[in-house]
Amino acid sequence: MDIPSNLTEFLYWVKESTEKLWSVDDENCPKGFYNARWQGLSEEEIDQVERKYEVSFTSEHREFLKILHAIDKKEIVEYEYEGELITEECIFFYNWLENEEEITAQTKYFYKGIWNDVIDVNHVWLKSWGIKPKSIDKKKQIFDEWFSKLPQLLPVRDSAYVVSNENLKWNPVIGGSGSGIVIVGWDFRTYLLYELREHLNIYTDVYDEEDERFYPELIDEVQKINNENFKYDESKDIPYLKEMILYWSSGWSSFGLSYHPENARVHPIVKTYIAEEEK
């Protein structure tokens, strides 16, 4: 497999590869995707979206919107609940022309998720916020001031957001829930290889002698792309949000770092900073 390194060529490769998979109604085609097609936006439509939502897409994000953007089908998700099989139709990638309610809700969800971690069980408090006050109102004032300084975070799929700041060297896409934020990719190419991993032929079966069975593993080419993308680089930064990502030990690998010693057998998710509280 020869995965293009140029973003535009890569996006067309994704389009061709996924639509080819979805064109055959067999066990390889995920439920709901049969005959699905990507629906790219025109430059004029992208400009209209920017004006409507008062956002600004990075050049990488615009290229994604022009070539891929969203599909014309809904993903079918099945799960069991209280012994009953539940089937739901879900949005795959957000459609900026049709999913206004979902996009708006997802944007608000990011704020609520972190704020709940501040005042609820996790008691999150960043070092840059100073001594943790007892007053909820004071906490909210400090939190809101910090949140207002974050770069624009634009929903792309589920709880994944594009960090929209053209001044950054990298073009990160973040994901996670509440304060447990991680980098899903430092550029759109790596992010899409992750997000579309079940829709691209990028796995190979590897036999495990101990378990006596095959397990799917990413092909070497994709693993190499991931390793290169997530290796340590001091230029990797997201203003104000980086501190939150590094607050939990689970976020350190996003920057090519490891909070736990190399020889540690287990890597529990722990806070990396404990705030001093107001007396």
C-alpha positions as CSV (number, residue, x, y, z in Angstrom):
1,M,0.0,0.0,0.0
2,D,1.2,3.5,-0.9
3,I,-0.6,6.0,1.3
4,P,-0.2,9.5,-0.2
5,S,1.7,12.1,2.0
6,N,0.2,15.1,0.1
7,L,-3.0,16.0,1.9
8,T,-5.1,16.6,-1.2
9,E,-3.9,13.3,-2.8
10,F,-4.5,11.5,0.5
11,L,-8.1,12.8,0.8
12,Y,-8.9,11.6,-2.8
13,W,-7.3,8.3,-1.9
14,V,-9.6,8.1,1.2
15,K,-12.6,8.9,-1.0
16,E,-11.8,6.3,-3.6
17,S,-10.9,3.6,-1.0
18,T,-13.9,4.0,1.2
19,E,-16.5,4.4,-1.6
20,K,-15.1,1.3,-3.2
21,L,-15.5,-0.7,0.1
22,W,-19.0,0.7,0.5
23,S,-20.0,-0.2,-3.0
24,V,-20.2,-3.9,-2.2
25,D,-22.9,-5.1,0.1
26,D,-20.9,-7.8,2.0
27,E,-19.4,-8.5,5.5
28,N,-16.7,-5.9,4.8
29,C,-19.1,-3.0,4.4
30,P,-20.1,-1.5,7.8
31,K,-23.9,-1.4,8.5
32,G,-25.6,1.6,6.9
33,F,-22.8,2.4,4.5
34,Y,-23.8,0.5,1.4
35,N,-23.5,2.8,-1.6
36,A,-22.6,5.7,0.6
37,R,-20.9,8.7,-1.1
38,W,-19.0,11.6,0.3
39,Q,-20.6,15.0,-0.2
40,G,-17.9,17.7,-0.5
41,L,-18.6,21.4,-0.2
42,S,-17.9,24.1,-2.7
43,E,-15.7,27.1,-1.8
44,E,-18.8,29.3,-1.7
45,E,-20.6,26.8,0.6
46,I,-17.6,26.8,3.0
47,D,-17.5,30.6,3.0
48,Q,-21.2,30.6,3.8
49,V,-20.7,28.1,6.7
50,E,-18.0,30.3,8.1
51,R,-20.2,33.3,8.1
52,K,-23.2,31.5,9.5
53,Y,-21.3,29.9,12.4
54,E,-18.8,32.7,12.8
55,V,-15.9,30.3,12.5
56,S,-12.7,30.1,10.5
57,F,-11.6,26.8,9.0
58,T,-7.9,26.1,8.6
59,S,-6.5,25.4,5.1
60,E,-6.3,21.6,6.0
61,H,-9.9,21.6,7.3
62,R,-11.1,23.4,4.1
63,E,-9.5,20.8,1.9
64,F,-11.2,18.1,3.9
65,L,-14.6,19.9,3.6
66,K,-14.1,20.3,-0.2
67,I,-13.2,16.6,-0.9
68,L,-14.9,14.6,1.9
69,H,-16.9,16.6,4.5
70,A,-19.8,14.2,5.2
71,I,-21.6,11.2,3.6
72,D,-25.1,10.8,2.4
73,K,-25.9,7.9,4.7
74,K,-26.3,7.3,8.4
75,E,-24.1,4.9,10.4
76,I,-26.1,2.1,11.9
77,V,-25.0,1.3,15.5
78,E,-26.3,-1.7,17.4
79,Y,-25.9,-2.4,21.1
80,E,-27.7,-4.3,23.9
81,Y,-29.6,-2.6,26.6
82,E,-31.3,-4.6,29.3
83,G,-31.2,-7.7,27.2
84,E,-32.7,-6.0,24.1
85,L,-30.9,-5.3,20.9
86,I,-31.1,-1.5,20.2
87,T,-30.5,-0.2,16.6
88,E,-29.8,3.5,16.1
89,E,-28.9,5.6,13.0
90,C,-26.1,8.0,13.8
91,I,-24.4,10.8,12.0
92,F,-21.0,9.8,10.7
93,F,-19.2,13.1,10.0
94,Y,-21.0,16.3,10.8
95,N,-22.7,17.9,7.8
96,W,-22.3,21.6,8.1
97,L,-25.3,22.3,5.9
98,E,-27.7,20.0,7.7
99,N,-26.6,19.2,11.2
100,E,-26.8,22.7,12.8
101,E,-28.5,21.4,16.0
102,E,-25.9,18.6,16.5
103,I,-22.9,20.8,15.8
104,T,-24.2,23.5,18.2
105,A,-24.9,20.9,20.9
106,Q,-21.4,19.3,20.5
107,T,-19.8,22.7,20.8
108,K,-21.6,23.4,24.1
109,Y,-20.8,19.8,25.3
110,F,-17.1,20.5,25.3
111,Y,-17.5,23.4,27.7
112,K,-20.0,21.5,29.9
113,G,-17.8,18.4,30.0
114,I,-14.7,20.1,31.4
115,W,-16.7,22.4,33.7
116,N,-18.4,19.3,35.2
117,D,-15.0,17.8,35.9
118,V,-14.0,21.0,37.7
119,I,-17.0,21.0,40.1
120,D,-17.8,17.3,40.3
121,V,-16.0,14.2,41.3
122,N,-12.7,14.8,39.5
123,H,-12.1,18.2,41.0
124,V,-9.9,19.3,38.2
125,W,-7.9,22.5,38.8
126,L,-5.0,23.6,36.6
127,K,-1.8,25.1,38.0
128,S,-2.1,28.2,35.9
129,W,-5.5,28.9,37.6
130,G,-3.7,29.5,40.9
131,I,-5.0,28.5,44.4
132,K,-8.3,26.7,44.1
133,P,-11.1,28.9,45.6
134,K,-13.9,27.5,47.7
135,S,-16.6,29.6,46.0
136,I,-18.3,28.0,43.0
137,D,-18.8,31.5,41.5
138,K,-15.1,32.3,41.8
139,K,-14.2,28.9,40.2
140,K,-16.5,29.6,37.3
141,Q,-15.1,33.1,36.8
142,I,-11.6,31.7,36.6
143,F,-12.7,28.8,34.4
144,D,-14.7,31.0,32.0
145,E,-11.8,33.4,31.6
146,W,-9.5,30.4,30.7
147,F,-12.1,28.9,28.3
148,S,-12.6,32.1,26.5
149,K,-8.9,32.1,25.5
150,L,-9.0,28.6,23.8
151,P,-8.7,28.5,20.0
152,Q,-11.8,27.7,18.1
153,L,-12.7,24.0,18.4
154,L,-14.8,22.8,15.5
155,P,-16.7,19.5,15.7
156,V,-15.8,17.0,13.0
157,R,-17.2,13.7,14.2
158,D,-18.6,12.6,17.6
159,S,-16.4,14.1,20.2
160,A,-13.5,14.9,17.9
161,Y,-12.7,18.6,17.3
162,V,-10.4,20.4,14.9
163,V,-8.3,23.0,16.6
164,S,-8.8,25.9,14.3
165,N,-5.8,28.1,14.5
166,E,-3.9,28.8,11.3
167,N,-0.9,30.2,13.3
168,L,0.0,26.8,14.8
169,K,2.7,24.8,13.2
170,W,0.7,21.6,13.5
171,N,-3.0,21.0,12.7
172,P,-4.2,18.9,15.7
173,V,-7.5,17.2,16.1
174,I,-8.5,16.5,19.7
175,G,-10.9,14.0,21.2
176,G,-12.0,12.7,24.6
177,S,-14.6,13.4,27.2
178,G,-14.6,16.1,29.9
179,S,-11.1,17.0,31.0
180,G,-9.7,13.7,29.6
181,I,-8.6,15.2,26.3
182,V,-6.1,13.6,23.9
183,I,-4.7,14.3,20.5
184,V,-6.3,12.0,17.9
185,G,-3.9,13.3,15.2
186,W,-1.5,16.1,14.8
187,D,-2.8,16.6,11.2
188,F,-5.9,15.6,9.2
189,R,-4.0,12.7,7.5
190,T,-3.2,10.9,10.8
191,Y,-6.6,11.7,12.3
192,L,-8.5,10.2,9.3
193,L,-6.4,7.1,9.3
194,Y,-7.5,6.6,12.9
195,E,-11.2,7.6,12.4
196,L,-11.6,5.6,9.3
197,R,-9.5,2.6,10.3
198,E,-12.5,0.3,9.9
199,H,-13.3,1.6,6.5
200,L,-9.8,1.4,5.0
201,N,-7.8,-1.7,4.2
202,I,-5.0,-0.9,6.7
203,Y,-5.1,-4.0,9.0
204,T,-3.3,-7.3,8.7
205,D,-4.0,-10.5,10.7
206,V,-1.2,-11.5,13.0
207,Y,-1.2,-14.9,14.7
208,D,-0.8,-15.0,18.5
209,E,0.8,-18.3,19.4
210,E,-0.1,-18.0,23.1
211,D,-3.8,-17.4,22.4
212,E,-3.7,-19.6,19.2
213,R,-5.7,-17.1,17.2
214,F,-5.3,-14.2,14.8
215,Y,-5.6,-10.6,15.8
216,P,-5.8,-7.5,13.5
217,E,-2.9,-5.1,13.6
218,L,-2.3,-1.9,11.7
219,I,0.0,-2.5,8.7
220,D,3.6,-1.2,9.2
221,E,3.1,1.8,6.9
222,V,0.2,3.2,9.0
223,Q,2.0,2.4,12.2
224,K,5.1,4.3,11.0
225,I,2.9,7.3,10.1
226,N,1.4,7.2,13.6
227,N,4.7,6.9,15.3
228,E,6.2,9.8,13.3
229,N,3.1,12.0,13.9
230,F,3.1,11.4,17.7
231,K,6.8,11.6,18.4
232,Y,8.0,14.4,20.7
233,D,8.5,17.8,19.1
234,E,8.8,20.9,21.2
235,S,6.8,22.9,18.6
236,K,3.7,20.9,19.3
237,D,1.4,23.2,21.2
238,I,-2.3,24.2,21.6
239,P,-2.5,27.5,23.5
240,Y,-4.1,27.0,27.0
241,L,-5.5,23.6,26.1
242,K,-2.1,21.8,26.3
243,E,-2.0,22.2,30.1
244,M,-5.4,20.5,30.3
245,I,-4.3,17.6,28.1
246,L,-1.2,17.1,30.3
247,Y,-3.3,17.3,33.5
248,W,-4.1,13.6,33.2
249,S,-1.3,11.1,32.7
250,S,-3.3,9.6,29.8
251,G,-2.7,12.8,27.8
252,W,1.1,12.7,27.9
253,S,1.5,10.3,25.0
254,S,-0.2,12.8,22.8
255,F,3.0,14.9,23.0
256,G,5.3,11.9,22.7
257,L,5.9,11.9,26.4
258,S,5.4,9.3,29.1
259,Y,4.3,10.1,32.7
260,H,5.1,6.7,34.1
261,P,8.6,5.1,34.2
262,E,9.5,3.0,31.1
263,N,9.7,-0.1,33.2
264,A,6.3,0.4,34.8
265,R,4.1,-2.7,34.2
266,V,0.8,-0.8,34.6
267,H,0.0,2.8,33.6
268,P,-3.0,4.0,35.7
269,I,-4.6,7.3,34.7
270,V,-3.7,9.7,37.4
271,K,-3.6,13.5,37.9
272,T,-0.2,15.0,37.3
273,Y,-0.9,18.1,39.4
274,I,-2.7,18.5,42.7
275,A,-3.9,22.1,43.4
276,E,-3.4,24.0,46.6
277,E,-6.8,24.9,48.0
278,E,-8.0,28.1,49.6
279,K,-8.0,27.9,53.4
